[in-house]
């Protein structure tokens, strides 16, 4: 007998791409968090390219992340 509750939906190429993009966006924010701490603790400015990339990463996460249930 097949346990249907164990079946997973087939992922499309877009689903896989979205998962990769989401993981990369989260990783980028994690890797660059130290810039934010340096700004708060020491007043060290965040480089403009890092600011822009962090904004893009947050937008990607907002677009692709599924809401927690």
Secondary structure, DSSP 8 states (H G I E B T S, - for coil): ---GGG------HHHHHHHHHHHHHHHHHHHHHHHHHHHHHH-----HHHHHHHHHHHHHHHHH-----
